[in-house]
Amino acid sequence: MSTDDLAGFSDLPVPAAPPIGTELEGLLGAIAPVAPRRPLRQLAILVGCSLVYGAGVLGVVTVRRDFAELPWSWIVGVGLAWCVGFVGAAYLATVPARGQIIPRWRAGALAAAVLAIGFMAFMLLADIPSGPHSLQFGWPRFFQGHPCLEIGLASALVPVIAGAIFLRGALPVGARWTAAALGASGGCLGGFVLHLHCPVTDHQHLGLIHGSVVIVAAALAAAIVPGRAR
């Protein structure tokens, strides 16, 4: 076939496109605009709902009986540290960096590791005050403190669930690390609730049980959330 023959095809009419079919037409007609994420608004909702839920959990389990006997510097300082960990990890997990659309999963992963190790080490090494109504479990009664782990993990539920809902479909990469940051955030909220509830003041209990809430919550979230957030 010569180039002259090919040139002749340019004079032919363009064939009509075949019909797209009723099924495809219905799918195209059902497409609706998707509202973009509002990360700061979602973070505010996550933090607000989580604090209300945490207050509800504390209302059920009651405030620690030695609350008035401990120095305010300990109550406020440690409580503030737990809250900063909670909000900070949630921020990294839900709010992208400027100009980005996906969460800061690397920073979230680092935050989860620092919070998990930091709180455990602090509780094992800190000079922990006690009052007349404080309890000391030590090693002999160490495993009697397991309800605190359960209360802490229960307190972590709302931050993790809310974060998974807000991040649904927004985690093309780093999903497990982002989920770990959400879990660490929830674990810090659990630690805050335990700080106001539990009268046990020995290092073993605070370090290995209260501190482990962050680790366990981060690990569970990393294992469960990515499959639910797709």
One Martini backbone bead per residue (centre of mass of N, CA, C, O) as a GRO file, in nm:
protein
  230
    1MET     BB    1   0.096   0.036   0.024
    2SER     BB    2   0.065   0.358  -0.038
    3THR     BB    3   0.061   0.690   0.046
    4ASP     BB    4  -0.181   0.754  -0.136
    5ASP     BB    5  -0.373   0.552  -0.009
    6LEU     BB    6  -0.361   0.667   0.280
    7ALA     BB    7  -0.459   0.956   0.209
    8GLY     BB    8  -0.752   0.863   0.136
    9PHE     BB    9  -0.857   0.816   0.432
   10SER     BB   10  -0.896   1.124   0.512
   11ASP     BB   11  -1.180   1.142   0.343
   12LEU     BB   12  -1.316   0.984   0.539
   13PRO     BB   13  -1.546   0.926   0.756
   14VAL     BB   14  -1.614   0.930   1.080
   15PRO     BB   15  -1.691   0.703   1.288
   16ALA     BB   16  -1.917   0.610   1.499
   17ALA     BB   17  -1.972   0.567   1.815
   18PRO     BB   18  -2.049   0.348   2.027
   19PRO     BB   19  -2.247   0.262   2.253
   20ILE     BB   20  -2.211   0.250   2.613
   21GLY     BB   21  -2.445   0.168   2.766
   22THR     BB   22  -2.656   0.144   3.034
   23GLU     BB   23  -2.463   0.076   3.266
   24LEU     BB   24  -2.249   0.299   3.219
   25GLU     BB   25  -2.448   0.532   3.216
   26GLY     BB   26  -2.541   0.491   3.510
   27LEU     BB   27  -2.264   0.530   3.644
   28LEU     BB   28  -2.207   0.815   3.535
   29GLY     BB   29  -2.474   0.945   3.655
   30ALA     BB   30  -2.383   0.873   3.969
   31ILE     BB   31  -2.177   1.081   3.975
   32ALA     BB   32  -2.029   1.262   4.244
   33PRO     BB   33  -1.911   1.495   4.421
   34VAL     BB   34  -1.620   1.525   4.627
   35ALA     BB   35  -1.537   1.604   4.929
   36PRO     BB   36  -1.293   1.740   5.080
   37ARG     BB   37  -1.074   1.736   5.307
   38ARG     BB   38  -1.067   1.851   5.668
   39PRO     BB   39  -0.825   1.813   5.883
   40LEU     BB   40  -0.869   2.019   6.115
   41ARG     BB   41  -1.162   1.949   6.163
   42GLN     BB   42  -1.114   1.649   6.219
   43LEU     BB   43  -0.926   1.691   6.459
   44ALA     BB   44  -1.128   1.841   6.638
   45ILE     BB   45  -1.332   1.612   6.650
   46LEU     BB   46  -1.148   1.393   6.761
   47VAL     BB   47  -1.064   1.539   7.022
   48GLY     BB   48  -1.343   1.606   7.138
   49CYS     BB   49  -1.466   1.318   7.142
   50SER     BB   50  -1.238   1.187   7.309
   51LEU     BB   51  -1.265   1.360   7.567
   52VAL     BB   52  -1.555   1.288   7.626
   53TYR     BB   53  -1.506   0.985   7.642
   54GLY     BB   54  -1.289   0.993   7.863
   55ALA     BB   55  -1.476   1.122   8.075
   56GLY     BB   56  -1.672   0.885   8.079
   57VAL     BB   57  -1.475   0.670   8.172
   58LEU     BB   58  -1.395   0.816   8.435
   59GLY     BB   59  -1.685   0.818   8.552
   60VAL     BB   60  -1.699   0.505   8.578
   61VAL     BB   61  -1.408   0.449   8.736
   62THR     BB   62  -1.304   0.689   8.872
   63VAL     BB   63  -1.128   0.875   9.079
   64ARG     BB   64  -0.864   0.886   9.248
   65ARG     BB   65  -0.813   0.858   9.599
   66ASP     BB   66  -0.518   1.035   9.587
   67PHE     BB   67  -0.549   1.313   9.447
   68ALA     BB   68  -0.520   1.526   9.699
   69GLU     BB   69  -0.216   1.404   9.788
   70LEU     BB   70  -0.088   1.515   9.538
   71PRO     BB   71   0.101   1.692   9.351
   72TRP     BB   72   0.029   1.922   9.111
   73SER     BB   73   0.278   1.882   8.935
   74TRP     BB   74   0.206   1.585   8.871
   75ILE     BB   75  -0.079   1.599   8.768
   76VAL     BB   76  -0.033   1.820   8.548
   77GLY     BB   77   0.230   1.735   8.404
   78VAL     BB   78   0.150   1.443   8.318
   79GLY     BB   79  -0.120   1.513   8.190
   80LEU     BB   80   0.000   1.699   7.973
   81ALA     BB   81   0.179   1.490   7.836
   82TRP     BB   82  -0.046   1.304   7.744
   83CYS     BB   83  -0.200   1.522   7.574
   84VAL     BB   84   0.027   1.590   7.378
   85GLY     BB   85   0.051   1.305   7.263
   86PHE     BB   86  -0.236   1.283   7.160
   87VAL     BB   87  -0.246   1.535   6.969
   88GLY     BB   88   0.020   1.499   6.812
   89ALA     BB   89  -0.038   1.220   6.681
   90ALA     BB   90  -0.307   1.303   6.549
   91TYR     BB   91  -0.191   1.523   6.369
   92LEU     BB   92   0.010   1.346   6.203
   93ALA     BB   93  -0.221   1.140   6.104
   94THR     BB   94  -0.431   1.378   5.968
   95VAL     BB   95  -0.220   1.613   5.890
   96PRO     BB   96  -0.083   1.744   5.638
   97ALA     BB   97   0.142   1.885   5.478
   98ARG     BB   98   0.223   2.139   5.305
   99GLY     BB   99   0.115   2.041   4.980
  100GLN     BB  100  -0.028   1.787   5.082
  101ILE     BB  101  -0.250   1.476   5.098
  102ILE     BB  102  -0.090   1.304   5.294
  103PRO     BB  103   0.008   1.181   5.562
  104ARG     BB  104   0.266   1.182   5.816
  105TRP     BB  105   0.392   0.877   5.848
  106ARG     BB  106   0.682   0.912   5.945
  107ALA     BB  107   0.625   1.099   6.185
  108GLY     BB  108   0.418   0.910   6.315
  109ALA     BB  109   0.610   0.674   6.364
  110LEU     BB  110   0.806   0.829   6.546
  111ALA     BB  111   0.599   0.914   6.758
  112ALA     BB  112   0.517   0.631   6.847
  113ALA     BB  113   0.797   0.546   6.948
  114VAL     BB  114   0.851   0.777   7.149
  115LEU     BB  115   0.600   0.738   7.326
  116ALA     BB  116   0.637   0.444   7.406
  117ILE     BB  117   0.923   0.477   7.532
  118GLY     BB  118   0.900   0.737   7.703
  119PHE     BB  119   0.675   0.660   7.909
  120MET     BB  120   0.802   0.406   8.016
  121ALA     BB  121   1.071   0.527   8.112
  122PHE     BB  122   0.959   0.745   8.298
  123MET     BB  123   0.799   0.552   8.494
  124LEU     BB  124   1.061   0.387   8.576
  125LEU     BB  125   1.243   0.665   8.671
  126ALA     BB  126   1.068   0.828   8.831
  127ASP     BB  127   0.958   1.039   9.093
  128ILE     BB  128   0.702   0.898   9.267
  129PRO     BB  129   0.433   0.994   9.422
  130SER     BB  130   0.268   0.961   9.747
  131GLY     BB  131  -0.002   0.852   9.949
  132PRO     BB  132  -0.200   0.718  10.192
  133HIS     BB  133  -0.398   0.602   9.936
  134SER     BB  134  -0.191   0.456   9.801
  135LEU     BB  135  -0.052   0.204   9.587
  136GLN     BB  136   0.143  -0.115   9.612
  137PHE     BB  137   0.239  -0.383   9.411
  138GLY     BB  138   0.462  -0.469   9.250
  139TRP     BB  139   0.560  -0.788   9.182
  140PRO     BB  140   0.359  -0.967   9.351
  141ARG     BB  141   0.097  -0.776   9.211
  142PHE     BB  142   0.124  -0.709   8.908
  143PHE     BB  143  -0.125  -0.875   8.766
  144GLN     BB  144  -0.353  -0.700   8.909
  145GLY     BB  145  -0.314  -0.451   8.687
  146HIS     BB  146  -0.472  -0.528   8.414
  147PRO     BB  147  -0.721  -0.330   8.408
  148CYS     BB  148  -0.559  -0.085   8.300
  149LEU     BB  149  -0.514  -0.189   8.017
  150GLU     BB  150  -0.816  -0.208   7.947
  151ILE     BB  151  -0.892   0.086   7.998
  152GLY     BB  152  -0.688   0.214   7.804
  153LEU     BB  153  -0.794   0.072   7.544
  154ALA     BB  154  -1.084   0.175   7.565
  155SER     BB  155  -0.996   0.482   7.544
  156ALA     BB  156  -0.869   0.439   7.239
  157LEU     BB  157  -1.106   0.395   7.039
  158VAL     BB  158  -1.200   0.672   6.925
  159PRO     BB  159  -0.944   0.776   6.785
  160VAL     BB  160  -0.916   0.533   6.594
  161ILE     BB  161  -1.195   0.533   6.460
  162ALA     BB  162  -1.203   0.826   6.365
  163GLY     BB  163  -0.944   0.814   6.198
  164ALA     BB  164  -1.036   0.588   6.003
  165ILE     BB  165  -1.271   0.747   5.884
  166PHE     BB  166  -1.115   1.006   5.784
  167LEU     BB  167  -0.891   0.809   5.617
  168ARG     BB  168  -1.064   0.707   5.406
  169GLY     BB  169  -0.881   0.671   5.110
  170ALA     BB  170  -0.590   0.834   5.226
  171LEU     BB  171  -0.380   0.554   5.213
  172PRO     BB  172  -0.153   0.464   4.983
  173VAL     BB  173   0.068   0.514   5.208
  174GLY     BB  174   0.157   0.432   5.529
  175ALA     BB  175  -0.082   0.296   5.689
  176ARG     BB  176   0.047   0.158   5.939
  177TRP     BB  177   0.189   0.409   6.055
  178THR     BB  178  -0.061   0.582   6.084
  179ALA     BB  179  -0.209   0.383   6.269
  180ALA     BB  180   0.004   0.388   6.494
  181ALA     BB  181  -0.040   0.685   6.561
  182LEU     BB  182  -0.332   0.654   6.643
  183GLY     BB  183  -0.277   0.449   6.869
  184ALA     BB  184  -0.088   0.632   7.034
  185SER     BB  185  -0.296   0.847   7.084
  186GLY     BB  186  -0.497   0.664   7.233
  187GLY     BB  187  -0.293   0.571   7.451
  188CYS     BB  188  -0.261   0.855   7.575
  189LEU     BB  189  -0.550   0.881   7.662
  190GLY     BB  190  -0.539   0.632   7.844
  191GLY     BB  191  -0.313   0.744   8.028
  192PHE     BB  192  -0.477   0.987   8.130
  193VAL     BB  193  -0.703   0.829   8.261
  194LEU     BB  194  -0.517   0.666   8.453
  195HIS     BB  195  -0.391   0.909   8.600
  196LEU     BB  196  -0.690   0.983   8.726
  197HIS     BB  197  -0.754   0.678   8.849
  198CYS     BB  198  -0.486   0.547   8.947
  199PRO     BB  199  -0.330   0.467   9.278
  200VAL     BB  200  -0.084   0.350   9.158
  201THR     BB  201   0.294   0.408   9.241
  202ASP     BB  202   0.461   0.204   9.093
  203HIS     BB  203   0.688   0.140   8.848
  204GLN     BB  204   0.581  -0.120   8.725
  205HIS     BB  205   0.294  -0.030   8.668
  206LEU     BB  206   0.342   0.239   8.514
  207GLY     BB  207   0.549   0.134   8.301
  208LEU     BB  208   0.423  -0.166   8.209
  209ILE     BB  209   0.114  -0.069   8.184
  210HIS     BB  210   0.066   0.224   8.115
  211GLY     BB  211   0.291   0.233   7.893
  212SER     BB  212   0.174  -0.015   7.717
  213VAL     BB  213  -0.074   0.115   7.590
  214VAL     BB  214   0.071   0.246   7.350
  215ILE     BB  215   0.186  -0.009   7.221
  216VAL     BB  216  -0.073  -0.178   7.188
  217ALA     BB  217  -0.242   0.030   7.033
  218ALA     BB  218  -0.047   0.059   6.793
  219ALA     BB  219  -0.042  -0.240   6.707
  220LEU     BB  220  -0.348  -0.280   6.662
  221ALA     BB  221  -0.389  -0.053   6.457
  222ALA     BB  222  -0.181  -0.159   6.246
  223ALA     BB  223  -0.345  -0.434   6.203
  224ILE     BB  224  -0.653  -0.312   6.146
  225VAL     BB  225  -0.697  -0.033   5.997
  226PRO     BB  226  -0.603  -0.053   5.695
  227GLY     BB  227  -0.845  -0.242   5.603
  228ARG     BB  228  -1.069  -0.012   5.691
  229ALA     BB  229  -0.937   0.253   5.520
  230ARG     BB  230  -0.991   0.182   5.203
   0.00000   0.00000   0.00000
